[in-house]
């Protein structure tokens, strides 16, 4: 119901004919906008209570969902977002199965995108450099400006400024910087901080250095 | 019965404090705060996902864009949908420093052959490259003073953040940015 505040200076006597005429005219005016019957009840001298039908309920549900959606998108863009893992490149830290409900679901924070300050061993989300529609999750192995050793050969390469070197924990099934080279930091979407599903794996995702890698210098 | 004038003043002050409608003030403040939060979220969603504004600076896009003072409308829908092609002026995160946003013109999409001057102003030598999958080649219109794909190579399409096709300031140059091939 909608409450309208108004003063009816010439309606000190609620039963006066002027008052009744005013209410009748106002009811007719509002009836044009409402699908169901409009009634105006003189509850007290300066309040008019409208009784509207189901249409206004649908409208308020629509308004609440749009507001909720806008706030949700903002939070997901700037603070924290939820991502379902597909693919096996981060096994056993994170696993995926064929159905989204039984694969791991993780929490990723976006605060790191303010200054792009990362640490070695962080697990990050980033857009694939050869297909901007796909999002990958891998571990950050080399920061900008560092020299790192390629695992297969004994080559040493320098990670260029503004780029980083990423590798998956499951080296055998991971398509990562060993194939597509260092990626620009601008492709990063967020940093994974926690696993929130399945219940047996709930907890922080720790910064970890792969065991058999020489730390960069 | 208060025993001294200061105690009397104290009890008057406490009574006045109790008379302020704290609950009503808190209620009104939180509803105003909620409204402001909703407004800020709406501004974020629109400027990040629909239409934003950009203030490009620097000489690399002369004469299409001024060195400073231009205000451009940024279309955020097109890059996400892949509606970006050669000749478009785009905003992208710099591959040399992700905190910098640069404005450049797209010269080639994935698979295109791009021929570019290697050392503009000093020699006429050119080089031809094929743009790799998922990447684009960007160059500033002012090739004599532009740090672009000639220096940092083709960039992944995922770095593109917006397409600028309309200028709204200064008034003498309001209109669309020419799309050169």
Interface residues (C-beta under 8 A of the other chain):
Chain A: X67 X70 X71 X73 X74 X77 X78 X115 X116 X127 X128 X129 X130 X131 X132 X160 X161 X162 X163 X183 X184 X185 X186 X187 X188
Chain B: X37 X38 X40 X41 X42 X44 X45 X48 X49 X92 X93 X94 X95 X96 X97 X98 X99 X132 X133 X134 X135 X155 X156 X157 X158 X159 X160
